Each structure stands twice: as structure tokens, then as C-alpha cells.
Amino acid sequence: TRYEQNLVHLIKTLRREFKAPNAPFVCATIGFGGWEMEGHAKTVAEAQLAVSGERGRYPEFTANVKTVETRDFWRPADRSPREQGFHYNQNAETYMLVGEALGRGMMELISR
């Protein structure tokens, strides 16, 4: 329940520590279970989305914090090397898609 608050604190602390008050920050939502996600995982994903500057909850994050949605990248166990329910069932495609989305998010922030 404190994930959003802690993530905001992490971003602000890193910026203060590195003396970079507007450093771009990109976060990926957890995607375990895809769009059927529920319970604590869904709470965390929603908290991750809440810090995105696009949502406007934190005006100081506008144009310098972005959260990318990853639930579309979930691949079920029958399409993955291992059934874990976490770590994306060790699916390399999922890891690649998440990495690409994070990279695109960062490019978007630094090209503004």
C-alpha cells in the first residue's frame, strides 16, 4: 500500500543524491499475469503508473518521469521456458519487449 509513496521517495532521493533535480526516470509496471493481474500485484502496477508524469499526480514529474505499461508483454507458461508466475516465466521475448519499451520511454523523455 506504500509502494507509490516509496517510489516517489526513491526518485526524489536519487535526484538529490546525484544533484540532478530533473533527471529523466523511466519505470516499467510489473506485468505478471498480464491484464488478469489482481491483488497485490495490481496494487503495485497501479502505484507504478501513478508516478508517471503523464498522469499529473506529481507536477514535478511532468515531462521527466514516465511509466511504461508491460502487461501486454506477459507470455503464459505454455509459451515460456518455465512456469513460475513471476519473472515473466523466464520468457526472453517479454524481457526484450520490456527493455525496448523502457528504452523508447527514455528516448521520449530526453528528446523533449
C-alpha positions as CSV (number, residue, x, y, z in Angstrom):
1,T,0.0,0.0,0.0
2,R,3.0,2.3,0.4
3,Y,4.6,1.4,-3.0
4,E,3.6,4.7,-4.7
5,Q,4.9,6.8,-1.8
6,N,8.2,4.8,-1.7
7,L,8.7,5.1,-5.4
8,V,8.2,8.9,-5.3
9,H,10.7,9.0,-2.4
10,L,13.2,6.9,-4.4
11,I,13.0,9.1,-7.4
12,K,13.5,12.3,-5.3
13,T,16.3,10.7,-3.3
14,L,18.2,9.7,-6.4
15,R,17.9,13.1,-8.0
16,R,19.0,14.8,-4.8
17,E,21.9,12.4,-4.3
18,F,23.2,12.9,-7.8
19,K,22.4,16.6,-7.9
20,A,20.1,16.2,-10.9
21,P,16.7,17.6,-9.9
22,N,15.1,16.8,-13.3
23,A,16.9,13.7,-14.3
24,P,14.7,11.5,-16.5
25,F,13.3,8.4,-14.8
26,V,11.5,5.6,-16.6
27,C,9.7,2.8,-14.7
28,A,8.1,-0.3,-16.1
29,T,5.0,-1.7,-14.5
30,I,5.1,-5.3,-13.3
31,G,3.2,-7.4,-15.8
32,F,2.9,-10.8,-14.0
33,G,-0.4,-12.4,-15.2
34,G,-1.0,-9.7,-17.9
35,W,-4.3,-8.0,-17.8
36,E,-5.8,-10.7,-15.4
37,M,-3.5,-9.4,-12.7
38,E,-5.1,-8.9,-9.4
39,G,-4.4,-8.4,-5.7
40,H,-1.0,-7.0,-4.5
41,A,0.5,-7.2,-8.0
42,K,-2.3,-5.0,-9.4
43,T,-1.8,-2.6,-6.5
44,V,1.9,-2.3,-7.3
45,A,1.2,-1.8,-11.1
46,E,-1.3,1.0,-10.3
47,A,1.2,2.6,-8.0
48,Q,3.9,2.5,-10.7
49,L,1.5,4.1,-13.2
50,A,0.6,6.8,-10.6
51,V,4.1,8.3,-10.6
52,S,4.1,8.8,-14.4
53,G,4.4,12.5,-15.2
54,E,1.7,11.9,-17.9
55,R,-0.9,11.3,-15.1
56,G,-0.3,14.7,-13.4
57,R,-0.4,13.4,-9.8
58,Y,3.1,14.8,-9.2
59,P,3.6,18.0,-11.1
60,E,7.3,17.9,-10.6
61,F,7.4,14.7,-12.6
62,T,5.7,16.1,-15.7
63,A,8.0,15.7,-18.7
64,N,10.7,13.8,-16.7
65,V,9.1,10.7,-15.3
66,K,7.4,8.0,-17.4
67,T,5.9,4.7,-16.6
68,V,5.6,2.1,-19.4
69,E,2.8,-0.4,-19.2
70,T,4.1,-4.0,-19.6
71,R,1.0,-6.2,-19.1
72,D,0.7,-6.7,-22.8
73,F,4.1,-8.4,-22.8
74,W,3.1,-11.2,-20.4
75,R,3.5,-14.6,-22.0
76,P,1.8,-17.6,-20.4
77,A,3.7,-20.7,-19.2
78,D,2.8,-22.6,-22.4
79,R,4.7,-20.1,-24.4
80,S,7.6,-19.8,-22.0
81,P,10.6,-21.9,-20.8
82,R,9.3,-22.2,-17.3
83,E,6.1,-21.8,-15.3
84,Q,6.8,-19.5,-12.4
85,G,4.1,-17.0,-12.3
86,F,6.8,-14.4,-11.7
87,H,10.0,-13.3,-13.5
88,Y,7.8,-13.5,-16.6
89,N,8.1,-17.3,-16.8
90,Q,11.7,-16.6,-17.9
91,N,10.3,-15.6,-21.3
92,A,13.1,-13.9,-23.3
93,E,10.6,-12.2,-25.6
94,T,9.0,-10.5,-22.6
95,Y,12.3,-9.3,-21.3
96,M,13.2,-7.9,-24.8
97,L,9.8,-6.1,-25.1
98,V,10.1,-4.6,-21.6
99,G,13.6,-3.4,-22.4
100,E,12.6,-1.9,-25.7
101,A,9.7,-0.1,-24.1
102,L,11.9,1.3,-21.4
103,G,14.4,2.5,-24.0
104,R,11.7,4.2,-26.0
105,G,10.4,5.8,-22.9
106,M,13.8,7.2,-22.0
107,M,14.3,8.4,-25.6
108,E,11.0,10.2,-25.4
109,L,12.0,12.0,-22.2
110,I,15.4,13.0,-23.3
111,S,14.3,14.3,-26.7
112,R,11.9,16.8,-25.2
